[in-house]
Amino acid sequence: MIAEQLEFTGFGPNTGHRHTQYGEPLPADAVPNERNRMRTHSGERRRARVMQDDLFGALCAETSDLASKTGIREPMAAEHSACNDGGGALDEPVDGAIIDPTTISLPANARARVAGDTVVCATPPATFAEALELLAASDTLPAARLKDLRRDVAWIEDHCPRNRDGSVAAPLPCDPAALRPILKSLKFDRKKTGPKRFYNIKSSLAAIQRKTGWLPPRAPRRPITTTAWASLLGMMSDGDLSRATMRRFAVFCEERNVAPGDVALEHLDAYHDALAATNAKAPDQTVTTIKSRWNRLCREQESFPGQELPARRNPNTIRDDANGIPPSFMADLNAYIAKLRKPGPFEKGFTGPAAKSTVRTRGDILALAPHRLVKRGWPAATLTSLAAILTPTAVEAILTDYWDTNCAESGWTLGAEATAQALAAAARQWGKLPVAELEQVLDICREVRAKHRGFTAKKLERLAQFDDPKIERRFLQLPETLWRKALRFAKAGKMKRAADTAKYALALAILFDKPLRVADLSILDLALDFARDAKGKITGVKIAYGRASKRAPMVEGALSSQTVRMLETYVTRFRPTLLHDESTSLFPGQEAGHLVSKSMATQIRALIGRELGVDVNSHLVRSYVGTVILDEDPRAVALAQRVLGHQNATTTLKFYAAQRGRAANRHYAELIERRRRRLRMNVED
């Protein structure tokens, strides 16, 4: 029924009226037809089609076109845009000026939001609360925009650490250096607040910082103007993830007239300081990425215009090539490491091939030991063999240096105990010491015993995140959640993203079924490391002796039916996208045929943080599993030992004994409550 039939006042057949949402004239019958509705929607889509680079780069207070020297109109003011009813239409250009194409397609509220940044104070405020007061007093923002800024600041404050009375622990600082760790440590429900919403909140904070002088005004994207920097960037493919980072560094250097051939560490330090003064997420990581990619290009490209950047020496680093350790020492150490990997059948002191992790750890400790002795005044020329650092005097000096460096305040640590154990084992197996001296070495090493047993404070803090039932439930459902995302990506044709998501969904599902170490998870091989039934169907994990990172007869565990189905689909549908060559690795990589364990651990940690907002590394999954087992039954040490793959119960008790306390207290509370009920019933009788 049309308006004329209803005889509403003001809705005559020829007058028409505006659509309540878009303000567009409607047909004479006052009913929006399909053609008019589609035209209105397409117009709104055109106005919203603005890239982020334009929004945060090109929209600035520039008033002239750098190429043509022609004036550019300023973005429309809020009060003027209100007169246009939000339609996005601008007045005709005047005086030969051109209209900024990045603003004409924006609706009125967006044009007001990206207007030129006007600093409203002479001295930057210390906190966002003070900054909002200054902005309110300056009357430079529309009320709606100011309300949005207050809301976003309040959201950050609501998710910051609080005092016991519920008040904010500290005001939210405007200083980018102080704000960065706060934003990094925020814990919130990623399901309720998605990445886009969090990005918008951080953009609001940046807008406040710009208007109060903490950040410089936004500037248009600056082109590369020198041939040397352009050729350097041309050596990097468009798909290179570090190309954008390198381009920003190139712009920084061009502004300071620094050619690629002149780049040195001090320029990286200056760039780091410049990033630290902004809201850059991780300046340290950015500079490390630039340096690593720079040196790799220098090695791979013969025509690279720059020079390789030297490694920076940490003053706290003990190892120093300048110490001049004789090559014969490293030759003797390498011979000992080779013997650890593959001892002969009649070698005394060797019980069999050492685990990969043992070989790696012991080699690092013994390689560092002569540098500790040189640090304490020993002549490097006397350290010609491994036996030279295994005498009682040398062992005592090494452990004393470890004490002075790491243990003087808190006592012997687990690292000190591991160092003493490595020295004692090497003295028995390779030192060739007289019996009396060997006993002295063993006695010295026995004195080094760490007082702390169990998890570190940081690990306990991370495990405490799972005390929240919502987080724990979403954590256990994470493999299924990621798998559904992978299927959606595949349906949309985004196979690379789908394969990456499916890879980590499967990795987490296997970790929950069998909590492997990440070094063992990354090397899983479809031809070697899975148990199969008579029909060849995978039923579980089965890593043979010698392939696992720890020395174990065999690492095995059953996989749930859901994980098996996930694995079969992954192998047939997603794994071919990840292959770089012919490989049977479950998680193929570019190097060594399989994904590097460090890369897998980093990606799993980042993924869990992105999905759940908690800090959980891959090894913490093992700690979580052991804690869950002992939470349910404090006597189930044997079960935890078998699930975690410990060789003996001593290892399980050493790290997980404290975790039995909660379950023991809960069992005691239930016991005392039953006793109260029984006594109450006896009294009533």
Secondary structure in CASP SS format (residue, H / E / C, confidence):
PFRMAT SS
TARGET T0000
AUTHOR 0000-0000-0000
METHOD secondary structure of the structure
MODEL  1
M C 1.00
I C 1.00
A H 1.00
E H 1.00
Q H 1.00
L H 1.00
E C 1.00
F C 1.00
T C 1.00
G C 1.00
F C 1.00
G C 1.00
P C 1.00
N C 1.00
T C 1.00
G C 1.00
H C 1.00
R E 1.00
H C 1.00
T C 1.00
Q C 1.00
Y C 1.00
G C 1.00
E C 1.00
P E 1.00
L C 1.00
P C 1.00
A C 1.00
D C 1.00
A C 1.00
V C 1.00
P C 1.00
N C 1.00
E H 1.00
R H 1.00
N H 1.00
R H 1.00
M H 1.00
R H 1.00
T H 1.00
H H 1.00
S H 1.00
G H 1.00
E H 1.00
R H 1.00
R H 1.00
R H 1.00
A H 1.00
R C 1.00
V C 1.00
M C 1.00
Q H 1.00
D H 1.00
D H 1.00
L H 1.00
F H 1.00
G H 1.00
A H 1.00
L C 1.00
C C 1.00
A C 1.00
E C 1.00
T C 1.00
S E 1.00
D C 1.00
L C 1.00
A C 1.00
S C 1.00
K C 1.00
T C 1.00
G E 1.00
I E 1.00
R C 1.00
E C 1.00
P C 1.00
M C 1.00
A C 1.00
A H 1.00
E H 1.00
H H 1.00
S H 1.00
A H 1.00
C H 1.00
N C 1.00
D C 1.00
G C 1.00
G C 1.00
G C 1.00
A C 1.00
L C 1.00
D C 1.00
E C 1.00
P C 1.00
V C 1.00
D C 1.00
G C 1.00
A C 1.00
I E 1.00
I C 1.00
D C 1.00
P H 1.00
T H 1.00
T H 1.00
I H 1.00
S C 1.00
L C 1.00
P C 1.00
A H 1.00
N H 1.00
A H 1.00
R H 1.00
A H 1.00
R H 1.00
V C 1.00
A C 1.00
G C 1.00
D C 1.00
T C 1.00
V C 1.00
V C 1.00
C C 1.00
A C 1.00
T C 1.00
P C 1.00
P C 1.00
A C 1.00
T E 1.00
F H 1.00
A H 1.00
E H 1.00
A H 1.00
L H 1.00
E H 1.00
L H 1.00
L H 1.00
A H 1.00
A H 1.00
S H 1.00
D C 1.00
T C 1.00
L C 1.00
P C 1.00
A H 1.00
A H 1.00
R H 1.00
L H 1.00
K H 1.00
D H 1.00
L H 1.00
R H 1.00
R H 1.00
D H 1.00
V H 1.00
A H 1.00
W H 1.00
I H 1.00
E H 1.00
D H 1.00
H C 1.00
C C 1.00
P C 1.00
R E 1.00
N C 1.00
R C 1.00
D C 1.00
G C 1.00
S C 1.00
V E 1.00
A C 1.00
A C 1.00
P C 1.00
L C 1.00
P E 1.00
C C 1.00
D C 1.00
P H 1.00
A H 1.00
A H 1.00
L H 1.00
R H 1.00
P H 1.00
I H 1.00
L H 1.00
K H 1.00
S H 1.00
L C 1.00
K C 1.00
F C 1.00
D C 1.00
R C 1.00
K C 1.00
K C 1.00
T C 1.00
G C 1.00
P H 1.00
K H 1.00
R H 1.00
F H 1.00
Y H 1.00
N H 1.00
I H 1.00
K H 1.00
S H 1.00
S H 1.00
L H 1.00
A H 1.00
A H 1.00
I H 1.00
Q H 1.00
R H 1.00
K H 1.00
T C 1.00
G C 1.00
W C 1.00
L C 1.00
P C 1.00
P C 1.00
R C 1.00
A C 1.00
P C 1.00
R C 1.00
R C 1.00
P C 1.00
I C 1.00
T C 1.00
T C 1.00
T H 1.00
A H 1.00
W H 1.00
A H 1.00
S H 1.00
L H 1.00
L H 1.00
G H 1.00
M C 1.00
M C 1.00
S C 1.00
D C 1.00
G C 1.00
D C 1.00
L C 1.00
S C 1.00
R H 1.00
A H 1.00
T H 1.00
M H 1.00
R H 1.00
R H 1.00
F H 1.00
A H 1.00
V H 1.00
F H 1.00
C H 1.00
E H 1.00
E H 1.00
R C 1.00
N C 1.00
V C 1.00
A C 1.00
P H 1.00
G H 1.00
D H 1.00
V C 1.00
A C 1.00
L H 1.00
E H 1.00
H H 1.00
L H 1.00
D H 1.00
A H 1.00
Y H 1.00
H H 1.00
D H 1.00
A H 1.00
L H 1.00
A H 1.00
A C 1.00
T C 1.00
N C 1.00
A C 1.00
K C 1.00
A C 1.00
P H 1.00
D H 1.00
Q H 1.00
T H 1.00
V H 1.00
T H 1.00
T H 1.00
I H 1.00
K H 1.00
S H 1.00
R H 1.00
W H 1.00
N H 1.00
R H 1.00
L H 1.00
C H 1.00
R H 1.00
E H 1.00
Q C 1.00
E C 1.00
S C 1.00
F C 1.00
P C 1.00
G C 1.00
Q C 1.00
E C 1.00
L C 1.00
P C 1.00
A C 1.00
R C 1.00
R C 1.00
N C 1.00
P C 1.00
N C 1.00
T C 1.00
I C 1.00
R C 1.00
D C 1.00
D H 1.00
A H 1.00
N H 1.00
G C 1.00
I C 1.00
P C 1.00
P H 1.00
S H 1.00
F H 1.00
M H 1.00
A H 1.00
D H 1.00
L H 1.00
N H 1.00
A H 1.00
Y H 1.00
I H 1.00
A H 1.00
K H 1.00
L H 1.00
R H 1.00
K C 1.00
P C 1.00
G C 1.00
P C 1.00
F C 1.00
E C 1.00
K C 1.00
G C 1.00
F C 1.00
T C 1.00
G C 1.00
P C 1.00
A C 1.00
A C 1.00
K H 1.00
S H 1.00
T H 1.00
V H 1.00
R H 1.00
T H 1.00
R H 1.00
G H 1.00
D H 1.00
I H 1.00
L H 1.00
A H 1.00
L H 1.00
A H 1.00
P H 1.00
H H 1.00
R H 1.00
L H 1.00
V H 1.00
K H 1.00
R C 1.00
G C 1.00
W C 1.00
P C 1.00
A H 1.00
A H 1.00
T H 1.00
L C 1.00
T C 1.00
S C 1.00
L H 1.00
A H 1.00
A H 1.00
I H 1.00
L C 1.00
T C 1.00
P H 1.00
T H 1.00
A H 1.00
V H 1.00
E H 1.00
A H 1.00
I H 1.00
L H 1.00
T H 1.00
D H 1.00
Y H 1.00
W H 1.00
D H 1.00
T H 1.00
N H 1.00
C H 1.00
A C 1.00
E C 1.00
S C 1.00
G C 1.00
W C 1.00
T C 1.00
L H 1.00
G H 1.00
A H 1.00
E H 1.00
A H 1.00
T H 1.00
A H 1.00
Q H 1.00
A H 1.00
L H 1.00
A H 1.00
A H 1.00
A H 1.00
A H 1.00
R H 1.00
Q H 1.00
W H 1.00
G C 1.00
K C 1.00
L C 1.00
P C 1.00
V H 1.00
A H 1.00
E H 1.00
L H 1.00
E H 1.00
Q H 1.00
V H 1.00
L H 1.00
D H 1.00
I H 1.00
C H 1.00
R H 1.00
E C 1.00
V C 1.00
R C 1.00
A C 1.00
K C 1.00
H C 1.00
R C 1.00
G C 1.00
F C 1.00
T C 1.00
A H 1.00
K H 1.00
K H 1.00
L H 1.00
E H 1.00
R H 1.00
L H 1.00
A H 1.00
Q H 1.00
F H 1.00
D H 1.00
D C 1.00
P H 1.00
K H 1.00
I H 1.00
E H 1.00
R H 1.00
R H 1.00
F H 1.00
L H 1.00
Q C 1.00
L H 1.00
P H 1.00
E H 1.00
T H 1.00
L H 1.00
W H 1.00
R H 1.00
K H 1.00
A H 1.00
L H 1.00
R H 1.00
F H 1.00
A H 1.00
K H 1.00
A C 1.00
G C 1.00
K C 1.00
M H 1.00
K H 1.00
R H 1.00
A H 1.00
A H 1.00
D H 1.00
T H 1.00
A H 1.00
K H 1.00
Y H 1.00
A H 1.00
L H 1.00
A H 1.00
L H 1.00
A H 1.00
I H 1.00
L H 1.00
F H 1.00
D H 1.00
K C 1.00
P C 1.00
L C 1.00
R C 1.00
V H 1.00
A H 1.00
D H 1.00
L H 1.00
S H 1.00
I C 1.00
L C 1.00
D E 1.00
L C 1.00
A C 1.00
L C 1.00
D C 1.00
F E 1.00
A E 1.00
R E 1.00
D C 1.00
A C 1.00
K C 1.00
G C 1.00
K C 1.00
I E 1.00
T E 1.00
G E 1.00
V E 1.00
K E 1.00
I E 1.00
A E 1.00
Y C 1.00
G C 1.00
R C 1.00
A C 1.00
S C 1.00
K C 1.00
R C 1.00
A C 1.00
P C 1.00
M E 1.00
V E 1.00
E E 1.00
G E 1.00
A E 1.00
L C 1.00
S C 1.00
S H 1.00
Q H 1.00
T H 1.00
V H 1.00
R H 1.00
M H 1.00
L H 1.00
E H 1.00
T H 1.00
Y H 1.00
V H 1.00
T H 1.00
R H 1.00
F H 1.00
R H 1.00
P H 1.00
T H 1.00
L H 1.00
L C 1.00
H C 1.00
D C 1.00
E C 1.00
S C 1.00
T C 1.00
S E 1.00
L C 1.00
F C 1.00
P C 1.00
G C 1.00
Q C 1.00
E C 1.00
A C 1.00
G C 1.00
H C 1.00
L C 1.00
V C 1.00
S H 1.00
K H 1.00
S H 1.00
M H 1.00
A H 1.00
T H 1.00
Q H 1.00
I H 1.00
R H 1.00
A H 1.00
L H 1.00
I H 1.00
G H 1.00
R H 1.00
E H 1.00
L H 1.00
G C 1.00
V C 1.00
D C 1.00
V C 1.00
N C 1.00
S H 1.00
H H 1.00
L H 1.00
V H 1.00
R H 1.00
S H 1.00
Y H 1.00
V H 1.00
G H 1.00
T H 1.00
V H 1.00
I H 1.00
L H 1.00
D H 1.00
E H 1.00
D C 1.00
P C 1.00
R C 1.00
A C 1.00
V H 1.00
A H 1.00
L H 1.00
A H 1.00
Q H 1.00
R H 1.00
V H 1.00
L H 1.00
G C 1.00
H C 1.00
Q C 1.00
N C 1.00
A H 1.00
T H 1.00
T H 1.00
T H 1.00
L H 1.00
K H 1.00
F H 1.00
Y H 1.00
A C 1.00
A C 1.00
Q C 1.00
R H 1.00
G H 1.00
R H 1.00
A H 1.00
A H 1.00
N H 1.00
R H 1.00
H H 1.00
Y H 1.00
A H 1.00
E H 1.00
L H 1.00
I H 1.00
E H 1.00
R H 1.00
R H 1.00
R H 1.00
R H 1.00
R H 1.00
L H 1.00
R H 1.00
M H 1.00
N H 1.00
V H 1.00
E H 1.00
D C 1.00
END
